[in-house]
């Protein structure tokens, strides 16, 4: 484990390293990681996965990564690399102009209608954009109790 409880998993491509990362997530974070992974896979068919920089990444072949997870002591950070293009914009700013974050803390329920699904599909779309990213974003925000509009 790295500081803050983030698993230290060797980098690798595919589902195997991502599942190893999720299995190593401490405490309540493991169940949330499993649910997030399932929602992303269900929302973005054919999603590519890898672990790099001690974080699982989700992407589309030929278009790069659209989302990552990272464990901290009190929350899981979900990074949307094109988050500023989402409507509504994920709540937490980044040093990177386009990236936005969602922090998921302990005790926040993550159900089938989770907001991660609402932001995943659009986040996975090419820079030209698509309605899918709004869908994953909507699911993530529902997860944290907001009622965003779908754009």
C-alpha positions in Angstrom: 0.0 0.0 0.0 1.1 3.5 -0.8 0.3 6.5 1.5 -3.4 7.1 1.9 -4.2 3.4 1.3 -3.7 3.3 -2.5 -2.8 -0.2 -3.7 0.6 -0.6 -5.3 0.0 -2.8 -8.3 2.5 -3.4 -11.1 1.6 -1.6 -14.3 -0.1 -3.7 -16.9 -2.7 -3.7 -19.6 -6.1 -5.5 -19.5 -8.7 -6.5 -17.0 -6.3 -8.6 -14.8 -4.2 -5.7 -13.4 -7.4 -3.7 -12.8 -9.0 -6.5 -10.9 -5.8 -7.0 -8.9 -6.0 -3.3 -8.0 -9.6 -3.5 -7.0 -9.0 -6.6 -4.9 -6.2 -4.7 -3.1 -8.4 -1.7 -2.3 -8.7 -1.4 1.5 -12.0 -1.8 3.4 -15.1 -0.2 2.1 -13.3 1.1 -1.0 -13.1 -2.5 -2.5 -16.9 -2.8 -2.8 -17.1 0.7 -4.3 -14.3 -0.1 -6.7 -16.1 -3.3 -7.8 -19.3 -1.4 -8.4 -17.6 1.4 -10.3 -15.8 -1.1 -12.6 -19.0 -3.0 -13.3 -20.9 0.3 -14.1 -18.1 1.4 -16.5 -18.0 -1.9 -18.2 -21.8 -2.0 -18.6 -21.9 1.6 -19.8 -18.9 1.5 -22.3 -18.9 -1.8 -24.1 -15.4 -2.9 -25.2 -13.7 -0.5 -22.7 -9.9 -0.9 -22.5 -8.4 -1.2 -19.0 -4.9 -0.8 -17.6 -3.1 0.0 -14.4 -0.5 2.8 -14.7 0.9 5.2 -12.1 -0.8 3.0 -9.4 -4.3 3.8 -10.7 -6.7 1.8 -12.9 -7.4 3.5 -16.2 -10.4 3.1 -18.5 -10.2 4.1 -22.2 -11.2 3.6 -25.8 -8.7 2.2 -28.3 -7.4 5.0 -30.5 -8.9 7.7 -28.3 -6.9 7.3 -25.0 -8.0 7.2 -21.4 -11.2 8.8 -20.2 -11.4 7.9 -16.5 -9.2 6.7 -13.6 -9.6 5.8 -10.0 -7.3 6.5 -7.1 -7.6 5.7 -3.4 -7.0 8.3 -0.7 -7.4 7.9 3.1 -11.0 9.3 3.2 -12.3 8.9 -0.4 -11.9 7.4 -3.9 -11.0 10.0 -6.5 -12.7 9.4 -9.9 -10.9 11.4 -12.5 -12.7 12.4 -15.7 -10.0 13.5 -18.1 -12.5 15.4 -20.3 -14.6 16.4 -17.3 -15.0 20.1 -18.4 -16.9 18.9 -21.4 -19.5 17.1 -19.3 -22.8 18.6 -18.3 -23.0 19.2 -15.4 -19.3 19.5 -14.8 -18.0 17.1 -12.1 -17.7 19.0 -8.8 -13.9 19.0 -8.0 -11.4 21.1 -10.1 -8.0 19.9 -11.2 -4.7 21.6 -12.0 -5.3 20.3 -15.5 -7.8 22.5 -17.4 -9.9 19.7 -18.8 -9.8 17.2 -15.9 -12.5 17.2 -13.2 -13.0 14.9 -10.2 -15.6 13.2 -8.2 -14.7 12.2 -4.6 -16.6 9.2 -3.2 -16.5 8.9 0.6 -17.3 6.1 2.9 -21.0 5.5 3.4 -22.1 7.1 0.1 -24.3 4.4 -1.5 -23.4 3.3 -5.0 -26.4 1.5 -6.6 -27.3 0.4 -10.1 -28.4 3.9 -11.0 -25.0 5.3 -9.9 -23.9 8.5 -11.5 -20.6 6.9 -12.7 -22.6 5.3 -15.5 -24.0 8.7 -16.5 -20.6 10.2 -16.9 -18.7 7.1 -18.4 -20.1 6.9 -21.8 -19.7 10.6 -22.7 -16.3 10.6 -21.0 -15.3 7.7 -23.3 -16.3 9.6 -26.5 -13.8 11.2 -28.7 -13.0 14.9 -28.3 -15.7 15.6 -30.9 -18.1 14.7 -28.1 -21.2 12.5 -27.8 -24.3 12.2 -25.5 -22.8 9.1 -23.8 -20.5 11.1 -21.6 -23.5 12.9 -20.2 -25.0 9.6 -19.3 -22.1 8.4 -17.1 -21.9 11.9 -15.5 -25.6 11.8 -14.7 -25.2 8.4 -13.0 -22.2 9.6 -10.9 -24.0 12.7 -9.7 -27.1 10.7 -8.8 -24.7 8.5 -6.8 -23.8 11.5 -4.7 -27.3 12.9 -4.4 -27.4 15.5 -7.1 -30.0 15.8 -9.8 -28.1 17.1 -12.9 -29.6 17.7 -16.3 -28.4 15.4 -19.0 -26.7 17.2 -21.9 
